Amino acid sequence: MRKMNGVTMMCDESTVVVSNNIDALIEHLKKGAVHMFYRKKDGTLREAYGTLSDTFIPHRYWPAGKREERPYLVNYWDLQKGGWRAFQKSRFEYFIEPGQEEEVDIDN
């Protein structure tokens, strides 16, 4: 199984739609939960489930006020860790389109 230009990935006998479009990722994060992958600073692949939707973020963790903009980062609420995380846009690999959730074995 391999990522082919961030468009599709074969998983057993089914096709899983993935995207490496960072703008699409951010739009999906604003709408709900997203299954995404990015490279950590040490080069390992990080699998994360994140969101920017208030529906999934506990009220006490909602952003208060305006923060300094860092356009090179993607901030998100990590649904598994229960905290805010960020990664550099240049380290983004891809996300699985919502509704396409399956176990995907990634070749590192």
N, C-alpha and C positions, 0 to 999 in steps of 0.2 A: 504494500500500500504506500502511495507517495502523494505528496502535495504537488499538483500540477498547476503552476502559476497562480496558486491561491484560488482556483475556481472550483474544482471538484476533487473528491477523494473517494477511492473505492474502499468499502468496508464489507468484507465477505462478498455477498452477492448483491448488496444494495449500494446506491450512490448517495453520499452525504454531501449536501451543498455547503461549501465554505467560502469565505470571502476574506481577502487581505486588504480591503478598502477601509482605511482608518476612519473616514467620515461616516461610512455606513455603520461601523462599530459604535461610534459615539451616539448616533441616532438611535440605535437599538438599545444602548445602555440607558438612554433617557426614557425609553418606553417600558423597559422591564429587565428581566434577568437574561444574561448572556454568558454562554460558554466560550471562553477565549483562551488564546495561547500567545505567550510572548517570551522573549529571551531575557533571562536575568543577567545581571552584570557579570556573573561568572560563566555565562554562556549556556547554562542549562535551560531547558524548556520549562516554562511555568504554565501550568494549566490552572485556570481560575474561573470561578462563577461570580460575575459582578453585575452591578447596576448603578444607575444614577437616578432611579425612580424613587420618589418619596414613599411609595407604597411598600417598598421592601426595607427601607432604612428606618431604624428606630428614631422616633422624634427627637430624643435627646442628642442624637448625632447629626441632625440636619445642619447644614452649613449656616453659620450665623454671620451675616455681613459679607462683604466682598473681600476676596483674597487677591494677593498679587498674581497676575496672570502669568502663567508659564506655558506658552504655546507649544513647547516641545514635549510636554507631558500629557498623559491621559490619567486623570484621577478617577477612581471608582470605589464603590463600597464593596468589599469582599464578603460575599454571602457565606462563605465557609469559615473565614477567620473572624467575622464580625467586627471589621475595622476598615478604615480608609487606607487605600493603597494607591500607588502611582507607578507608572512605567514610562520610559521614553518612547515616543512614537516610532523612532527609528528601530526599536527592538520588537515592535509588534509583528507577529507572524500571521495569524488569522483567527477568525471566529466561526463557529458553526451557526448557520442561520437558525433562528428560533423555529421550533417545530421539527427540527432535523435531529434531535437528540438521540444519540446512540453511543455505545462504547466505541471509541476510536483508538486503535493502537497506533501510536505515532512513531515513525522512524526518526530517531534523533540524528 
